[in-house]
Amino acid sequence: MPAKIDRPMNKTFALAGVVIKEMYRRKDFYVLFVMTAMLTLLLGAMRFFDDDRIVRYLKEICLLMIWVSTLVIAVTMAARQLPAERESRTIFPLLAKPVGRGELIVGKFAGCWLACGIALLVFYFFFGTLSASREHTLPLATYFQALWLHWICLGMVVALVLLGSVVFTAPSSNATICFICVLGILFAGGHLNRVAIQMKGLGGAIVYAIYYMIPHLEWYDVRDLVVHDWGRISWLVCGGATLYGLLYAGILLGCAWAIFRRKSLTL
């Protein structure tokens, strides 16, 4: 019985490992490393003016760049997983191992999500180290919550893009549509309920429905905690946001599996 339980997990971790190795081969990690170093060194140089406001502005810019960069990495990496396997025909021997289509989806998700986690660790490590060296303080709880919630947010993004990869045929169109949707949710998702209040009739009901159906990625943007050195949020709130994110990612992956299992793989 234990062997039967371990086999699916072994397959999932093996697929995840392939995705992480792919990130190294495509040099995404090295580009990320250089960008992180440049941003953090810029932060240290600007601290030379000894103006706290400049430091806050620079921290805000650096964190914004971290969000944009990791979103681009998450979307582009997840968007090319299934189409690349299909175009190179490696998906056929994978499914003949046998690896189930559900295991393939979960393995690709785990690999992309863990790769995003590695990228986040690199960004936040250099950002936090240089910030602490200049400000002589490092609120570990605040930085951990910012990194953790950011990672949960990227998990939902990866799941959304994987769902898009079984709906849209071209990786470029999938990445573009998903990136627009993610940015739209981040900037406008939290305001849809107020917009719905001002609307009447069917239009307001539709906007309300959209508000409650979309994944609220904006809840996970807690950059202000780091920029303005505010105290950490409640761990109960952080735990609730984590459960919400994992549940939503699970729903998106379930939808991706339901569509993928009925999808023909013939070229």
C-alpha positions in Angstrom: 0.0 0.0 0.0 2.7 2.6 0.8 4.3 2.0 -2.6 1.1 2.7 -4.3 0.8 6.0 -2.4 4.3 7.1 -3.1 4.4 6.4 -6.9 2.1 9.3 -7.9 4.1 11.7 -5.7 7.4 10.5 -7.2 6.1 11.2 -10.7 4.9 14.6 -9.7 8.3 15.6 -8.1 10.1 14.1 -11.1 8.1 16.3 -13.5 8.6 19.3 -11.2 12.3 18.7 -11.2 12.4 18.8 -15.0 10.6 22.2 -15.0 13.1 23.7 -12.6 16.0 22.4 -14.6 14.5 23.9 -17.7 14.5 27.3 -16.0 18.3 27.0 -15.4 18.9 25.9 -19.1 16.9 28.8 -20.4 19.0 31.2 -18.3 15.9 32.8 -16.7 17.5 32.3 -13.3 20.7 34.1 -14.3 18.8 37.1 -15.8 16.8 37.3 -12.6 20.0 37.2 -10.5 21.5 40.1 -12.5 18.3 42.2 -12.3 18.1 41.6 -8.6 21.7 42.6 -8.0 21.2 45.8 -10.1 18.1 46.8 -8.3 19.5 46.2 -4.8 22.8 47.9 -5.6 20.8 50.9 -6.8 18.9 50.9 -3.5 22.2 51.0 -1.7 23.6 53.8 -3.8 20.5 56.0 -3.3 20.8 55.6 0.4 23.9 57.7 0.1 21.7 60.9 0.1 20.6 60.0 3.6 16.9 60.8 2.8 14.4 58.4 4.2 11.8 59.4 1.6 14.2 58.5 -1.2 14.8 55.1 0.4 11.0 54.5 0.6 10.5 55.5 -3.0 13.4 53.2 -4.1 12.1 50.3 -2.0 8.7 50.8 -3.7 10.3 50.8 -7.1 12.4 47.7 -6.4 9.4 45.8 -5.0 7.3 46.8 -8.1 10.0 45.5 -10.3 10.1 42.2 -8.3 6.4 41.8 -8.8 6.5 42.6 -12.5 9.5 40.3 -13.1 8.1 37.3 -11.2 4.7 37.7 -12.9 6.4 37.6 -16.3 8.5 34.6 -15.4 5.5 32.8 -13.9 3.2 33.5 -17.0 5.8 32.7 -19.7 7.1 29.6 -17.9 3.7 28.1 -17.3 2.4 29.0 -20.8 5.1 27.0 -22.6 4.9 23.8 -20.6 2.2 21.8 -22.2 2.5 23.3 -25.8 6.2 22.6 -25.7 5.7 19.0 -24.7 3.1 18.6 -27.5 5.2 20.2 -30.2 8.3 18.1 -29.4 6.1 15.0 -29.1 7.6 14.2 -25.6 4.1 14.3 -24.2 3.3 10.9 -25.8 6.1 8.9 -24.0 5.3 10.8 -20.8 1.7 9.7 -20.9 2.8 6.2 -21.8 5.0 5.7 -18.7 2.2 5.7 -17.5 1.8 9.2 -16.2 -1.8 10.3 -15.9 -2.9 13.6 -17.4 -3.8 14.8 -13.9 -0.3 13.9 -12.7 1.2 15.8 -15.7 -0.9 18.9 -14.8 0.1 18.8 -11.1 3.7 18.1 -11.9 4.0 21.0 -14.3 2.2 23.2 -11.7 4.5 22.1 -8.9 7.6 22.7 -11.0 6.6 26.2 -12.1 5.5 27.2 -8.6 8.7 26.0 -7.0 10.7 27.7 -9.7 8.9 30.9 -8.9 9.6 30.3 -5.2 13.4 30.1 -6.0 13.2 33.3 -8.0 11.4 35.0 -5.1 14.0 33.9 -2.6 16.8 35.3 -4.7 15.0 38.7 -5.1 13.9 39.1 -1.5 17.3 37.8 -0.1 19.3 40.5 -1.9 16.7 43.2 -1.4 16.4 42.4 2.3 20.1 42.1 2.8 21.0 45.4 1.3 18.0 47.2 2.9 19.0 45.9 6.3 22.6 47.0 5.8 21.5 50.5 5.1 18.6 50.8 7.6 20.2 48.6 10.3 16.9 46.8 10.8 15.2 43.8 9.2 11.6 42.9 10.2 11.8 39.2 9.4 8.1 38.6 10.0 7.1 41.3 7.6 9.5 40.2 4.9 8.4 36.6 5.4 4.7 37.5 5.0 5.4 39.6 2.0 7.3 36.7 0.3 4.9 34.0 1.4 1.8 35.9 0.1 3.6 36.8 -3.1 4.3 33.1 -3.6 0.7 32.1 -3.0 -0.4 34.7 -5.5 2.0 33.3 -8.1 0.6 29.8 -7.4 -2.8 31.1 -8.5 -1.3 32.8 -11.6 0.5 29.6 -12.6 -2.7 27.5 -12.2 -4.6 30.1 -14.3 -2.0 30.0 -17.1 -2.0 26.2 -17.1 -5.7 26.3 -17.5 -5.3 28.7 -20.4 -2.7 26.4 -22.0 -5.4 23.7 -22.5 -7.9 26.2 -23.8 -5.8 28.4 -26.2 -3.7 26.8 -28.9 -0.8 29.3 -29.0 1.4 29.9 -26.0 1.9 33.6 -27.0 -1.9 34.2 -27.0 -2.3 32.4 -23.7 0.5 34.4 -22.1 -0.8 37.7 -23.4 -4.4 37.0 -22.3 -3.4 35.7 -18.9 -1.0 38.6 -18.3 -3.7 41.1 -19.2 -6.2 39.4 -16.9 -3.7 39.2 -14.0 -2.9 42.9 -14.3 -6.5 43.8 -14.6 -7.3 41.9 -11.4 -4.4 43.5 -9.6 -5.3 47.0 -10.5 -9.1 46.9 -10.8 -10.3 43.7 -9.1 -10.7 45.2 -5.7 -12.9 48.0 -7.0 -15.5 46.0 -8.9 -17.8 45.8 -5.9 -17.9 49.6 -5.7 -18.5 49.9 -9.4 -21.4 47.4 -9.1 -23.0 49.5 -6.4 -23.2 52.4 -8.8 -24.7 50.3 -11.6 -28.3 49.1 -11.7 -30.1 46.1 -13.1 -28.4 43.3 -15.0 -25.1 45.1 -15.5 -24.6 45.6 -11.7 -25.4 41.9 -11.1 -22.9 40.8 -13.7 -20.2 43.0 -12.2 -20.9 41.6 -8.8 -20.7 38.1 -10.1 -17.4 38.8 -11.7 -16.2 40.3 -8.4 -16.9 37.2 -6.5 -15.7 34.8 -9.2 -12.3 36.2 -9.9 -9.2 35.3 -7.8 -8.5 38.4 -5.8 -4.8 38.6 -6.4 -4.7 42.2 -5.1 -5.1 40.8 -1.5 -1.6 39.4 -1.7 0.1 42.7 -2.6 1.5 43.8 0.8 4.4 45.8 -0.5 3.4 48.8 1.8 4.2 46.7 4.8 7.9 46.6 3.7 8.1 50.1 2.1 6.7 52.0 5.1 8.0 49.6 7.7 4.6 48.8 9.1 4.0 46.0 11.4 3.1 42.5 10.2 -0.5 41.5 9.5 -2.3 39.0 11.6 -1.2 35.4 11.2 -4.8 34.4 11.0 -5.4 36.7 8.1 -2.2 35.4 6.4 -3.4 31.8 7.0 -6.9 32.6 5.6 -5.3 34.2 2.5 -3.1 31.1 2.1 -6.1 28.7 2.3 -8.0 30.9 -0.2 -5.1 30.9 -2.7 -4.5 27.1 -2.4 -8.2 26.4 -2.8 -8.5 28.7 -5.9 -5.4 27.2 -7.4 -6.8 23.7 -6.8 -10.1 24.7 -8.6 -8.2 26.1 -11.6 -6.1 23.0 -11.8 -9.2 20.8 -11.5 -10.7 22.7 -14.5 -7.5 22.3 -16.4 -7.5 18.6 -15.8 -11.2 18.2 -16.7 -10.6 19.9 -20.1 -7.2 18.3 -20.7 -8.4 14.7 -20.1 -11.0 15.2 -23.0 -8.6 17.0 -25.3 -7.1 15.2 -28.3 -3.3 15.2 -28.4 -3.0 14.5 -32.1 -1.0 17.1 -34.1 
